[in-house]
Amino acid sequence: MNKQIIHDALILAAFTLVLGFILALVHDITLKPIEAANLATAQAAYKEVFKDADDFKAYDYDADEADKIVADAGYSDTIDDVQQALDADGNALGYVITVTAKDGSQGSITFSVGIQNDGTVNGYSITDISETPGLGMKAEEEDFYSQFQNKKVDNFTVVKNTPSSDDEIEAITGSTITSKAMANGCNAAICYFQNGGLSEVSANE
């Protein structure tokens, strides 16, 4: 009986080792394509919000400090990445700030916001969203996102009627929560640009 138990245990151990090896191999094989796909998605988002840029350079920022600045301003969003947008000669045009809005109706929404050196918002490009089709997913449609383009404001406010000023965004019908999440995410990016030292760097470029 003991020999049978030992035999079975050895077989189980060998099976576990082989399975672990296979899983590790599969992970290594798929890791690089996944990373490449994520990078391509991010680069496409950067280009979408900064069409004049020829290149993007990672900006060295303190993520914890960035999130604190945003939280102190009353936003629950996080700053996930900061890229400096450069022209063909390497001159800085502004920044692409990637934000995760935590208050979407169906979960978090991650998107990149382009902000020129003078504080003008170029717009946003979504990289991850799971809002309700036909409602919150309309945040990806031009009728909504175009409201954020080429606006030099301190923050955006969501309204249910036709906007009367540049800082007002007309909510998606039936999806005010998603609309506010997008506005708050853009506001978080603006807040960090203004208070995280980026505007000072831009002024000295």
C-alpha positions in Angstrom: 0.0 0.0 0.0 2.8 2.4 1.0 4.6 1.7 -2.3 1.5 2.5 -4.3 1.0 5.8 -2.4 4.7 6.7 -3.1 4.3 5.7 -6.7 1.2 7.8 -7.2 2.8 10.7 -5.4 5.9 10.6 -7.7 3.7 10.5 -10.8 1.7 13.5 -9.5 4.8 15.4 -8.7 6.3 14.7 -12.1 3.0 15.7 -13.8 2.9 19.0 -11.8 6.5 19.8 -12.8 5.9 19.1 -16.5 2.6 21.2 -16.4 4.4 24.0 -14.6 7.2 23.9 -17.3 4.6 24.0 -20.1 2.7 26.9 -18.5 6.0 28.9 -18.0 6.9 28.3 -21.6 3.5 29.4 -22.9 3.7 32.5 -20.7 7.2 33.4 -22.1 6.0 32.8 -25.7 2.9 35.0 -25.3 4.4 37.7 -23.1 6.3 39.6 -25.9 3.3 39.6 -28.4 1.0 40.9 -25.6 3.5 43.6 -24.6 3.9 44.5 -28.3 0.1 44.8 -28.7 -0.2 46.9 -25.6 2.6 49.2 -26.8 1.0 49.5 -30.2 -2.4 50.4 -28.6 -0.8 53.1 -26.4 1.2 54.6 -29.3 -2.0 54.8 -31.4 -3.7 56.6 -28.6 -0.8 59.0 -28.2 -0.9 59.8 -31.9 -4.6 60.2 -31.9 -4.5 63.0 -29.3 -1.3 64.6 -30.6 -1.4 64.3 -34.4 1.3 67.0 -34.9 3.9 64.9 -32.9 6.5 62.9 -34.6 7.7 61.0 -31.5 6.8 60.5 -27.8 9.3 60.2 -25.0 8.4 58.8 -21.5 8.4 61.6 -19.0 10.0 60.8 -15.6 7.2 61.5 -13.0 6.4 60.4 -9.5 3.2 58.3 -9.8 2.4 58.4 -6.1 2.8 62.2 -6.1 0.7 62.5 -9.2 -2.2 60.5 -7.7 -2.0 62.5 -4.5 -2.3 65.8 -6.5 -5.3 64.4 -8.3 -6.9 63.0 -5.1 -6.4 66.3 -3.3 -8.3 68.0 -6.1 -11.2 65.7 -5.4 -10.7 63.1 -8.2 -10.6 59.4 -7.7 -8.7 58.8 -11.0 -5.1 57.7 -11.3 -2.3 59.0 -13.5 -0.9 55.9 -15.3 1.6 57.3 -17.7 3.1 60.6 -18.9 4.6 61.0 -22.3 6.2 64.2 -23.8 5.1 64.9 -27.4 7.9 65.9 -29.7 8.1 67.4 -33.1 10.6 66.3 -35.9 13.3 68.4 -34.4 12.8 67.0 -30.9 11.1 70.1 -29.6 8.4 69.6 -26.9 4.8 70.2 -28.1 3.1 69.2 -24.9 2.2 66.0 -23.0 0.0 62.9 -23.3 -1.3 61.9 -19.9 -2.9 58.5 -19.5 -5.6 58.4 -16.9 -7.8 55.6 -15.4 -11.2 56.9 -14.4 -12.5 54.8 -11.6 -16.1 56.0 -11.7 -17.5 54.6 -15.0 -20.9 53.0 -14.9 -19.5 49.5 -15.6 -16.0 49.8 -14.3 -12.8 51.7 -14.9 -12.0 53.5 -18.1 -8.5 54.1 -19.3 -7.7 56.8 -21.8 -5.0 59.2 -23.0 -5.4 63.0 -22.9 -3.3 65.3 -25.1 -2.4 68.7 -23.6 -0.4 71.3 -25.5 2.3 73.4 -23.8 -0.2 76.3 -23.4 -2.7 74.1 -21.6 -5.0 73.5 -24.6 -6.6 70.0 -24.5 -6.4 68.3 -27.8 -8.9 65.6 -26.8 -8.8 62.0 -25.5 -8.4 58.5 -26.9 -9.8 55.5 -25.0 -7.6 52.4 -24.7 -9.8 50.3 -22.3 -13.5 50.6 -21.7 -16.4 48.2 -20.8 -19.4 50.5 -20.6 -22.9 49.6 -21.8 -23.2 49.2 -25.6 -25.4 52.0 -27.1 -25.0 54.1 -23.9 -21.7 54.5 -22.2 -19.8 53.2 -25.2 -20.8 56.3 -27.0 -17.9 57.9 -25.2 -15.9 56.5 -28.1 -18.0 58.3 -30.7 -17.1 61.7 -32.3 -20.3 63.4 -31.3 -19.2 63.1 -27.7 -15.4 63.1 -27.7 -15.2 66.1 -30.1 -16.6 68.3 -27.3 -13.2 67.9 -25.5 -11.1 68.9 -28.5 -9.1 72.1 -28.7 -10.4 73.5 -25.4 -8.3 75.6 -23.1 -10.1 75.3 -19.8 -9.3 74.6 -16.1 -11.9 71.8 -15.9 -14.9 70.4 -17.7 -18.5 70.2 -16.3 -21.2 67.9 -17.6 -24.6 69.4 -18.4 -27.8 67.8 -19.8 -28.6 70.7 -22.1 -26.7 72.4 -25.0 -23.4 73.7 -23.7 -23.1 77.5 -23.3 -19.4 77.7 -22.8 -16.2 75.8 -23.7 -16.0 74.1 -20.3 -19.4 72.5 -20.6 -19.9 69.0 -22.0 -23.3 67.7 -23.0 -23.9 64.4 -21.4 -24.5 61.2 -23.4 -28.3 60.6 -23.3 -29.0 57.9 -20.7 -25.4 57.8 -19.6 -24.6 60.7 -17.4 -22.3 58.5 -15.2 -20.0 57.7 -18.1 -20.0 61.3 -19.3 -18.9 62.5 -15.8 -16.2 59.8 -15.7 -14.7 61.0 -18.9 -14.9 64.6 -17.8 -13.4 63.9 -14.5 -10.6 61.9 -16.1 -9.8 64.8 -18.4 -10.0 67.1 -15.4 -7.5 64.9 -13.5 -5.1 65.2 -16.4 -5.5 69.0 -16.6 -5.1 69.1 -12.8 -1.8 67.2 -12.9 -0.6 69.3 -15.9 -1.2 72.5 -14.0 0.0 71.3 -10.5 2.5 68.6 -11.2 5.1 70.9 -12.7 4.4 70.0 -16.3 3.2 73.5 -17.2 6.4 74.9 -15.7 8.5 72.6 -17.8 6.5 73.6 -20.9 7.0 77.3 -20.2 10.7 76.7 -20.1 10.9 74.7 -23.3 
